[in-house]
Amino acid sequence: MPNPTAAILIIGDEILSGRTREGNAHFLASKLVEHGIDCREIRVIPDDHAGIIEAVRALSKRFDHVFTSGGIGPTHDDITADAVAEAMGVGIDVRDDARALLAKHYAARDTEFTAARLRMARIPDGATLIDNPVSVAPGFSCDNVHVMAGVPNIFQAMVTGLLPRLTGGAPVISRNWQVMEAESTVADELRAIAGQFGDLSFGSYPFVQEGRYGTNLVVRGQDPAQVEAGLGALKSAFPEGQ
């Protein structure tokens, strides 16, 4: 059986403007590989209601899972929850369990539970909460769309709690062989090796080190024995590598 597929949707004007360095997609993509979910697409879009709706509808139809990051905080530009609800055709309102979590959190800190903070308890109808052990305000799963915060440490904590709930497939194993040869030099031999292993994926990633051209050759697959065989073929073809 093929692995489930996924897309990552990063939402935020601050990412597109260059003000904030995006790292959530990198973190999540690596965790999806470990969990046996194949990430097929990553998009970055602005804080635009119609744009979020369009992207969520398109991606949720094409992939088994859509993971979003950003736009579920207390401010006026945090519009992801409303847009996802509209995209999935459900209502949205303050939900009692989410409200209770936030009320307890702010009461314990002797902090006013303002209307702005209450916005973070607005959850689409029928959604399942995603735990937030860092700042309490929950994310949610609405059908196959999983909505999480954009703050990196909160996002990472949410991912850690969410993934065990999702059915994964076989993790993709990756092995690397580095050669101090230009990518164009190894291309023909690499193509021939890739043709011998139809169940594996081979990639080449050039770099420059101390003025010399080199290439990282990477073999990926789900069968450990096949991956080792592919790595062995690379080592035989390029014995000076490491």
Backbone hydrogen bonds, N-H to C=O, Kabsch-Sander energy under -0.5 kcal/mol:
donor,donor_aa,acceptor,acceptor_aa,energy
6,A,38,D,-2.2
7,A,65,H,-1.8
8,I,41,E,-2.4
9,L,67,F,-3.3
10,I,8,I,-0.6
10,I,43,R,-3.2
11,I,9,L,-0.5
11,I,69,S,-2.8
12,G,45,I,-2.6
15,I,12,G,-0.8
16,L,12,G,-1.4
17,S,13,D,-2.0
18,G,15,I,-0.9
19,R,14,E,-0.8
20,T,14,E,-2.2
27,F,23,G,-2.1
28,L,24,N,-2.8
29,A,25,A,-2.8
30,S,26,H,-1.6
31,K,27,F,-1.6
32,L,28,L,-2.7
33,V,29,A,-1.8
34,E,30,S,-1.6
35,H,31,K,-1.7
36,G,32,L,-0.8
36,G,33,V,-0.9
37,I,32,L,-2.7
38,D,4,P,-3.0
39,C,37,I,-0.7
40,R,6,A,-3.2
40,R,38,D,-0.6
41,E,6,A,-0.9
43,R,8,I,-2.7
45,I,10,I,-2.7
48,D,46,P,-2.3
52,I,48,D,-2.6
53,I,49,H,-2.2
54,E,50,A,-2.4
55,A,51,G,-2.3
56,V,52,I,-2.8
57,R,53,I,-2.5
58,A,54,E,-2.1
59,L,55,A,-2.8
60,S,56,V,-2.5
61,K,57,R,-1.1
62,R,58,A,-1.2
63,F,59,L,-2.3
65,H,5,T,-1.4
66,V,144,N,-2.4
67,F,7,A,-2.5
68,T,66,V,-0.5
68,T,146,H,-3.1
69,S,9,L,-1.9
70,G,148,M,-1.8
78,D,75,T,-1.8
79,I,77,D,-1.4
80,T,71,G,-1.9
81,A,71,G,-0.7
83,A,79,I,-2.2
84,V,80,T,-2.9
85,A,81,A,-2.2
86,E,82,D,-2.2
87,A,83,A,-2.6
88,M,84,V,-2.2
89,G,85,A,-0.5
89,G,86,E,-0.9
90,V,85,A,-2.6
93,D,123,I,-1.4
95,R,121,A,-2.4
99,R,95,R,-2.8
100,A,96,D,-2.6
101,L,97,D,-1.8
102,L,98,A,-2.0
103,A,99,R,-2.9
104,K,100,A,-2.3
105,H,101,L,-1.9
106,Y,102,L,-2.5
107,A,103,A,-2.3
108,A,104,K,-2.1
109,R,105,H,-0.7
110,D,107,A,-1.5
111,T,106,Y,-3.0
114,T,112,E,-1.3
118,L,114,T,-2.0
119,R,115,A,-1.1
120,M,117,R,-1.3
121,A,118,L,-2.4
122,R,119,R,-1.7
123,I,93,D,-2.5
123,I,121,A,-0.6
125,D,91,G,-2.9
127,A,124,P,-1.9
128,T,141,S,-2.5
130,I,139,G,-2.2
131,D,129,L,-0.5
136,V,132,N,-1.5
137,A,135,S,-2.0
139,G,130,I,-2.0
140,F,147,V,-1.8
141,S,128,T,-3.0
142,C,140,F,-0.5
142,C,145,V,-3.0
143,D,141,S,-0.7
145,V,142,C,-1.7
146,H,66,V,-3.5
146,H,144,N,-0.5
147,V,140,F,-3.5
147,V,145,V,-0.6
148,M,68,T,-1.5
148,M,146,H,-0.5
154,I,151,V,-0.6
155,F,151,V,-3.0
156,Q,152,P,-2.7
157,A,153,N,-1.6
158,M,154,I,-2.4
159,V,155,F,-2.6
160,T,156,Q,-2.2
161,G,157,A,-1.6
162,L,158,M,-2.4
163,L,159,V,-2.5
165,R,162,L,-2.3
166,L,163,L,-1.8
169,G,36,G,-1.3
172,V,33,V,-1.1
173,I,171,P,-0.5
173,I,221,G,-3.6
175,R,219,V,-2.4
177,W,217,L,-2.7
179,V,215,T,-2.5
181,E,179,V,-1.4
185,T,182,A,-0.9
186,V,182,A,-1.3
187,A,183,E,-0.9
190,L,186,V,-2.5
191,R,187,A,-2.4
192,A,188,D,-1.8
193,I,189,E,-2.2
194,A,190,L,-2.6
195,G,191,R,-1.7
196,Q,192,A,-0.7
196,Q,193,I,-1.2
197,F,193,I,-0.7
197,F,194,A,-0.8
198,G,196,Q,-0.5
200,L,197,F,-1.5
201,S,220,R,-2.7
203,G,218,V,-2.7
205,Y,216,N,-2.1
207,F,214,G,-2.4
209,Q,212,R,-2.9
212,R,209,Q,-1.9
214,G,207,F,-2.7
215,T,179,V,-3.0
216,N,205,Y,-2.7
217,L,177,W,-2.9
217,L,215,T,-0.7
218,V,203,G,-2.6
218,V,216,N,-0.5
219,V,175,R,-2.5
220,R,201,S,-2.8
221,G,173,I,-1.9
227,V,223,D,-2.5
228,E,224,P,-2.3
229,A,225,A,-2.0
230,G,226,Q,-2.6
231,L,227,V,-2.6
232,G,228,E,-2.4
233,A,229,A,-1.8
234,L,230,G,-1.7
235,K,231,L,-2.4
236,S,232,G,-2.1
237,A,233,A,-2.1
238,F,234,L,-2.5
241,G,238,F,-1.9
242,Q,178,Q,-2.3
